């Protein structure tokens, strides 16, 4: 078995030596000079790689700018919701002009910039202010709380109802 292994190694060595001698015996310079096709693909690849490098440098510059801007932003506890209004006069004027809320979806029906819309909003505001507890109570028919039945008192003050319920349940079991 050792003789067979040694014989295989000798044959492999002789075969590789013959192969290398054949490769060294060829004229490589003339073979390279004869090869003229395919260089366009190499040139196109070089141009494409140069464009990719430029694009990656552009992305890198933008990323560095974004990181710098992000670093220069104030911390979250220093932010103000109205800071942009102080610097933007257009939206500042918009907010001053539209001092009543309007969702602008119903703009085809009503104009949020009209005097009628402002008058309607003011009338609604006065009506809500006069009927303050949601029961249609206006100043003329308003009763003080001690003049009202207890269910109205408990409807207004739910926390008191819970406290009284707990007190009653603990006393009566």
Number of C-alpha atoms within 10 A of each C-alpha: 6 7 8 9 10 11 12 12 12 12 12 12 12 12 12 12 12 12 12 11 11 10 11 10 9 10 9 11 8 9 10 9 8 9 9 9 7 8 10 10 10 10 11 11 12 12 12 12 12 12 12 12 12 12 12 12 12 12 12 12 12 12 12 12 12 12 12 11 10 10 10 9 11 9 8 7 6 7 10 9 6 9 9 11 15 9 10 10 11 9 13 14 11 11 13 9 11 12 11 14 9 15 8 11 8 10 11 7 8 13 14 20 14 9 10 12 15 16 11 11 16 13 12 12 12 12 13 14 12 15 15 13 12 11 8 13 13 16 10 7 8 13 11 8 11 8 9 11 9 12 10 11 16 14 11 14 11 11 11 13 16 12 11 13 12 12 12 11 10 9 8 7 6
